[in-house]
Amino acid sequence: MIKKFLAAGLAAAMMVSLAACGGSGDSKGNAADSTDKGTEEKITLNVAYMPNYGSLWSVMTAMEKGYFEEEGIEVKLTEFQDGPMIISAMESGTIDIGYIGQGAHKLCLEGNATIFALSHISNGDAVIGGPGIESIEDLAGKTVAYSSGTSSQDILENALASAGMTMDDIQATDMAAENIPTAMISGSVDAAATWSPGTLTILDEADGTTKLCDNMTFKDTTISLASWICTPSYAEENRDLLVKFTRALFKGMDYAADDNYDEVAQWVADQTATDYDTVYSQRGDADWLTGKEVSEGAADGTVEGYYTTQKKNLIDQGAVTGDPAVTDYVMLDIMTEAGK
């Protein structure tokens, strides 16, 4: 990665000027290195999330525990409904850093985004059948709601493939993820593929539902990852800032994964304006890795192995056509350095 440094005086002047008009990612990265007088300018990062425990568990903890403040970072959160929307916002320049689930990783392989931190190994996606649908084979000819380009599509395609079926064997109905629970509860679709908390809402409120599969159903052949990303240009110009952000994030992960689910769930509930019990019920949606585990895994090849498995599955699904090296789009060095 390339480090860009400006003379200290110029960087400070630029930061003052750009702060008044909403400076670019490059200005933020350079401001982080402005230490001429022994103090650092506080950097504001626009960070995208999705309204669930998995997206917010570490970043909310790092905010509430003051870990970002220790790094001279102020985080401004903006809610989105899915990963592709977050990547689009980053490309437009309105978002600096974002969280994505499994489905949007295909855009990282295609060069639209760079991964700089692994968040967790997810088990929050599921395919759920309505009344009379008790197996994946029962989906044949049925109307199935899903959200294209997301982990919803991934889990659905994996489910169908396990039964020797494809999307052509069902009446696939593409809709916004936030509308899928309502469609299932109202009975306007026969089945659905989505993620938590939508899955939990469906199973709790829709009559006669059956969970047909989840991420762990396919653990022998694939892995569902959640990651923190930015655009490739932002990564190139702001490496040191990404290390700072990731270091704070890792501290948040260490705290949150240490059996502090009740406290974290309350922070997430407050941020998403969701009742506490709904958020707390999502604590089983993933293998919540510590920052130490991610950093050490990035150094010893474990994390690269996760992304290699993910890449192979996406290629086998036909979701991507190229075969880039994992290190072309995953910044293992950021994870390693942030854990030191």
Secondary structure by P-SEA (a helix, b strand, c coil): cbbbbccaaaaaaaaaaaaaccccaaaaaaaaaccccccccbbbbbbbbcccccccccaaaaaaacccccccbbbbbbbbccaaaaaaaaaaccccccccccccccccccccbbbcccccccccbbbbbccccccccccccbbbbbbcccaaaaaaaaaaaaacccccccccccccccaaaaaaaaccccbbbbcaaaaaaaaacccccccccccccccccbbbbbbbbbcaaaaaacaaaaaaaaaaaaaaaaaaaccaaaaaaaaaaaaacccaaaaaaaccccccccaaaaaaaaaaaaaaaaaaaaaaaaaaacccccccccccccaaaaaaaaac
